[in-house]
């Protein structure tokens, strides 16, 4: 066989296995990246070095700590469920419908991400407080008062966390391949079947990623919660509020509670990332 001297091009790389070429990092960029990493990691290192390891277990499993942790887990889970019920349809409307002024609506949805949380709490009081726009009618007609209850914690957490879910699902829906949905519809599939068997699997990782971010944000919510729900032990005193109060009387307890909250948040993120958020075609 005669060699032609022309290199034969390799076959196409399977989808999901393509890798970007590694670029050499300049010294300046490496220094800035290292400084950014230190900026993020150093506070956690200081927290670990200053932790009262001799008393840590006793402080972490004390009654107030477990009570606040259990309340935080319950309210963050409920807030995430509420965000899923309301946020996924909202993301669908933003991504797939001809909603009037979609850009304005998308901007309004993201406001809680940049709004000081305490302002969000004041806004919730203006809406749902006993003298609020809606709250006064709930109190007069039904005898229902929402502020300073566990339900108020869930509402406050959902208010500040929902944008993370909506933006994640919105991005997943806009980047999904709609030709697959059209093909399924052409073959006679109903809208519900297309959504359940085609659309949902396509955007599932985006929904899970948004739910994880939503849960983590709800677990760490402080400003809107303390303003709208107060700090009643066993009722509205979540982990962030317990940490804040402990700083005034027992700093070691505050450090121990902070470590518990960090470990809980990281465990949730790592567990869900290994199952749902790992990119296809290679290690994350």
Rosetta blueprint (number, residue, H / E / L):
1 X L
2 X L
3 X L
4 X L
5 X L
6 X L
7 X L
8 X L
9 X L
10 X L
11 X L
12 X L
13 X L
14 X L
15 X L
16 X L
17 X L
18 X L
19 X L
20 X L
21 X L
22 X L
23 X L
24 X L
25 X L
26 X L
27 X H
28 X H
29 X H
30 X H
31 X H
32 X H
33 X H
34 X H
35 X H
36 X H
37 X H
38 X H
39 X H
40 X H
41 X H
42 X H
43 X H
44 X H
45 X H
46 X H
47 X H
48 X H
49 X H
50 X L
51 X L
52 X L
53 X L
54 X L
55 X L
56 X H
57 X H
58 X H
59 X H
60 X H
61 X L
62 X L
63 X H
64 X H
65 X H
66 X H
67 X H
68 X H
69 X H
70 X H
71 X H
72 X H
73 X H
74 X H
75 X H
76 X H
77 X H
78 X H
79 X H
80 X H
81 X H
82 X H
83 X H
84 X H
85 X H
86 X H
87 X H
88 X H
89 X H
90 X H
91 X H
92 X H
93 X H
94 X H
95 X H
96 X H
97 X L
98 X L
99 X L
100 X L
101 X L
102 X H
103 X H
104 X H
105 X H
106 X H
107 X H
108 X H
109 X H
110 X H
111 X H
112 X H
113 X H
114 X H
115 X L
116 X L
117 X H
118 X H
119 X H
120 X H
121 X H
122 X H
123 X H
124 X H
125 X H
126 X H
127 X H
128 X H
129 X L
130 X L
131 X L
132 X L
133 X L
134 X L
135 X H
136 X H
137 X H
138 X H
139 X H
140 X H
141 X H
142 X H
143 X L
144 X L
145 X L
146 X L
147 X L
148 X L
149 X L
150 X H
151 X H
152 X H
153 X H
154 X H
155 X H
156 X H
157 X H
158 X H
159 X H
160 X H
161 X H
162 X H
163 X H
164 X H
165 X H
166 X H
167 X H
168 X H
169 X H
170 X H
171 X H
172 X H
173 X H
174 X H
175 X H
176 X L
177 X L
178 X H
179 X H
180 X H
181 X H
182 X H
183 X H
184 X H
185 X H
186 X H
187 X L
188 X L
189 X L
190 X L
191 X H
192 X H
193 X H
194 X H
195 X H
196 X H
197 X H
198 X H
199 X H
200 X H
201 X H
202 X H
203 X H
204 X H
205 X H
206 X H
207 X H
208 X H
209 X H
210 X H
211 X H
212 X H
213 X H
214 X H
215 X H
216 X H
217 X H
218 X H
219 X H
220 X L
221 X L
222 X L
223 X H
224 X H
225 X H
226 X H
227 X H
228 X H
229 X L
230 X L
231 X L
232 X L
233 X L
234 X L
235 X L
236 X L
237 X L
238 X L
239 X H
240 X H
241 X H
242 X H
243 X H
244 X H
245 X H
246 X H
247 X H
248 X H
249 X H
250 X L
251 X H
252 X H
253 X H
254 X H
255 X H
256 X H
257 X H
258 X H
259 X H
260 X H
261 X H
262 X H
263 X H
264 X H
265 X H
266 X H
267 X H
268 X H
269 X H
270 X H
271 X H
272 X H
273 X H
274 X H
275 X H
276 X H
277 X H
278 X L
279 X L
280 X L
281 X L
282 X L
283 X L
284 X L
